[in-house]
Amino acid sequence: MRFVIIVAFILIIASLASALFFMMRDRGTTPNMMRSLMLRVGFSMALFLFILFSNWMGWIHSTGIRMAP
């Protein structure tokens, strides 16, 4: 489970870095920056939905915040 989440975070950061690169290089003349940002949002939503699905399937368990008695 950790591997999937780490890969998703790497994809999100890489997409964000790609958008920065295209913003600096193209100055907004090509749609590459918007495409990279769309991918980042898509990866973020997919990760969120995967975490919700994993919790529903019982693959991960929320422990909550432990409070002292």
C-alpha positions in Angstrom: 0.0 0.0 0.0 2.8 2.4 0.8 4.4 1.8 -2.6 1.2 2.8 -4.4 0.9 6.0 -2.4 4.5 6.9 -2.8 4.3 6.4 -6.6 1.2 8.6 -6.7 2.9 11.4 -4.7 5.9 11.2 -7.1 3.6 11.4 -10.1 1.9 14.5 -8.6 5.2 16.2 -7.8 6.6 15.4 -11.3 3.5 16.8 -13.0 3.8 20.0 -10.9 7.5 20.3 -11.9 6.6 19.7 -15.5 4.0 22.5 -15.4 6.7 24.8 -13.9 9.1 23.9 -16.6 6.6 24.6 -19.4 5.5 27.8 -17.7 9.1 29.1 -17.7 10.0 27.8 -21.1 6.9 28.5 -23.3 5.5 31.5 -21.4 2.0 30.2 -21.8 2.1 30.0 -25.7 1.4 26.2 -25.7 -1.2 24.2 -23.8 1.5 22.0 -22.2 1.3 23.8 -18.8 -2.4 23.4 -18.6 -2.2 19.7 -19.6 0.4 19.1 -16.8 -1.8 20.9 -14.2 -4.8 18.8 -15.4 -2.8 15.7 -14.9 -1.7 16.8 -11.4 -5.4 17.4 -10.4 -6.3 14.0 -11.9 -3.6 12.2 -10.0 -4.6 13.9 -6.8 -8.2 13.0 -7.2 -7.3 9.4 -8.1 -5.1 9.1 -5.0 -7.9 10.5 -2.8 -10.5 8.1 -4.2 -8.0 5.2 -3.9 -7.5 6.0 -0.3 -11.2 6.1 0.3 -11.7 2.8 -1.5 -8.9 1.2 0.4 -10.4 2.2 3.7 -13.8 0.9 2.5 -12.3 -2.4 1.5 -10.4 -2.7 4.8 -6.9 -2.6 3.2 -6.0 0.3 5.5 -7.4 1.2 8.9 -7.8 4.6 10.4 -6.5 4.7 14.0 -7.7 8.2 14.9 -6.2 10.4 17.5 -5.5 8.7 20.7 -6.5 10.7 23.8 -5.2 10.2 27.2 -7.9 9.1 29.8 
